Amino acid sequence: MTLRDLPAVGKLLAHPRLAGVDAATVREAVAAERSRRLAGLAPADEGAIVAAVLALAAPRLRRVVNATGVVLNTNLGRAPLHADVLAHVAAVSGGYSNLEFDLDTGKRGSRHAHVEALLTRITGAESAIVVNNCAAAVLLLADTFARGREVVVSRGQLIEIGGSFRLPEVLEASGARLVEVGTTNRTYLRDYERALRPETGLLLLSHTSNYRIVGFTAEVDRTDLAALGRAHGVVTAEDLGSGLLVDLTRFGLPPEPTVQASLAAGVDVVAVSGDKLLGGPQAGILLGKRDMIARLKANPLMRALRPDKLALAALEGALRPYLRPDTLEAAVPIMGMLARTPDALQAAAGRLADRLGARVIPGASTVGGGTFPGVELPTFLVAVEAPFGDLASVDKLAAALRASDPPVIGRVADGRFLLDPRTLLDGDEDLSVAAFQALP
Ligand SMILES: *Cc1c(COP(=O)(O)O)cnc(C)c1O
């Protein structure tokens, strides 16, 4: 078998299964096959080359079935959006919109006004502004209030969030000088007080959302820190990250600070993520006092950090259910997942297990996304043992399911492939069964 047998690009382009595929993609697949043959690998036949072209031609970003039981799986795109939210995105983005056009006056409007009205109505904040993500929100805070000056943070709150967000590095990237106070486990109000100097621009609290410091600990109450800031004319802010707008203890989760609680404590500005517990698109939301938010809005960095119409439409759609908290479970997919009862999960696991010929075992789901560290939500898992069909090991089984269309992503533990029904969306059970049926 030689390079001469390589199928010609022109011939492949005429292949009935490759109708509509462009020549560059076909050339890339043929070049890859040439390299394989030059490397001495067994030549692929025409069918395999056509399959390789189709794989190259398919979109790279794909939907997957999340059977991991991690509700806010950052690797899998965090919060899934409700169909109503997507319909709003399609309506606003598929055509022209009033993104920056005031329909009352016929003049230029602000892209920020649309969701700001919703955010203030939901949270009671005086004012709000949306940026690209919560990391951008922290950058904007530090740049606006502490560039060339100092931002004071407790040593117990110098967080790193997965995906390379390190609070100290973001703060320093803004041109603010970081002043660390207290110790890893204990920080007192007097530590902040002692750090106050004419150069102090910002007192920043950050929510240690992805770890816990337990034992001999002390943290400063946000009410006290806010009072200290007010007394000295220094802005206070809190990076809450998780983005909680409602109390989730009714789902059996431990208490977590909400945006409203932080604002009620007197903190000037609160920053949260749009795609964590809020259940919306990637966004960073800054809420708080009117004059502080006005300064954030006026920062030239806003032009670089502003969200686009897709994100704003998705955020507007995702926020609207919060006006009716009783509808959240139906209107915000992650809330529905968090609300699923062990009984409902056991029934769903039983159904799926029957169809797969697998067993049901008790287990735990997690919230994920750097929220609720160490908290486990009771669930029931479908446990598939290897060997399965021709797949000798559980790793081979997991790899084959990742290669399904759509890919099915589960958990591998103790030599078993586990599917958690908590994170399956409508239709995912059938897709999972189909993926198993198509396995070799
Ligand atoms: C997640 C998180 C961030 C980063 O949020 P992104 O929206 O992912 O940029 C920042 N701070 C805290 C406390 C977080 O939990």
The ligand as an SDF file (V2000), in Angstrom:
LIG
                    3D

 15 15  0  0  0  0  0  0  0  0999 V2000
  -16.3920   31.5400   40.4460 C   0  0  0  0  0  0  0  0  0  0  0  0
  -15.8780   32.6690   41.1830 C   0  0  0  0  0  0  0  0  0  0  0  0
  -15.2130   33.7060   40.5150 C   0  0  0  0  0  0  0  0  0  0  0  0
  -15.0110   33.6910   39.0320 C   0  0  0  0  0  0  0  0  0  0  0  0
  -16.2500   33.7870   38.3910 O   0  0  0  0  0  0  0  0  0  0  0  0
  -16.3380   33.6500   36.7840 P   0  0  0  0  0  0  0  0  0  0  0  0
  -17.7120   34.1300   36.4710 O   0  0  0  0  0  0  0  0  0  0  0  0
  -16.1210   32.2180   36.4800 O   0  0  0  0  0  0  0  0  0  0  0  0
  -15.2830   34.5260   36.2110 O   0  0  0  0  0  0  0  0  0  0  0  0
  -14.7380   34.7500   41.2550 C   0  0  0  0  0  0  0  0  0  0  0  0
  -14.8910   34.7880   42.5950 N   0  0  0  0  0  0  0  0  0  0  0  0
  -15.5360   33.8230   43.2770 C   0  0  0  0  0  0  0  0  0  0  0  0
  -15.6820   33.9360   44.7610 C   0  0  0  0  0  0  0  0  0  0  0  0
  -16.0420   32.7230   42.6010 C   0  0  0  0  0  0  0  0  0  0  0  0
  -16.6840   31.7630   43.2650 O   0  0  0  0  0  0  0  0  0  0  0  0
  1  2  1  0
  2  3  1  0
  2 14  2  0
  3  4  1  0
  3 10  2  0
  4  5  1  0
  5  6  1  0
  6  7  2  0
  6  8  1  0
  6  9  1  0
 10 11  1  0
 11 12  2  0
 12 13  1  0
 12 14  1  0
 14 15  1  0
M  END
$$$$
